[in-house]
Amino acid sequence: MKCAICGGESAGEVCNQCIRLEKIIFQKEWSFKAGLIGKSEDLRVAVSNLRISGRLPMSDNPKAINTRVDNVSHYLMNVSKVEETTYSGKKAMMVTIQNPETKFTRYLYLPALDDIAGLTNAIKDAKTKAATLTERIRQQKGLAPAQTGAPAMTAATAAPVHTAPVPAPAPAPITTPGSDDNFDTVALSGMADDLSEFETKIKKLKVLRDNGILSEEEYIAEKKKLVSIF
């Protein structure tokens, strides 16, 4: 698979090199139990300046048929719509992912999310940042300008409210030696910040485990969550 941003080889829609530049804008963890006898699922979502990721119910149709809970990771500019719906009889958000290159469509469900407005606003803000960052990365890589004209998001209400179109990305500034806008410099800086934050959180988890606040199983589960985010 090719990275949707820089065109490099990638296991997902965004390659590891581009992921190093991402900054988390919104994240949430919560539990959801479908029905009366359904299994309780630990869900999470993270919105950055490049991706929407986490562990969520997902399906290939908008009626939530044959959904499964799994880890997800999608390029943010492929988010075409965010709307209110129902999932297993409960209020939920549905995020539509559409990849214009592969014609791939996926629906992500966030049932019982207690911060619907926060998620919606975060995605609108993050798409603007993603458009600008994508343009800069592509120009630094010598690629054609990114296509950022994704469809506007809508809210599924009696009077749908369409969000403002994503502004066209500003031209990338001319870089000079030592400039902070140099791609390699920004990438290394982003890696250092992310690694520092990751190491700090891992140390905190170890302290909680060593003091008996977390069991070994809980420690391993929390560590896996951190790894999926970073």
Beta strands, then each sheet from edge to edge (+ up, - down):
strand 1: 24-33
strand 2: 40-48
strand 3: 51-59
strand 4: 68-75
strand 5: 79-87
strand 6: 90-99
strand 7: 104-111
sheet 1: 1+ 2- 3+ 4-
sheet 2: 1+ 2- 3+ 7- 6+ 5-
end
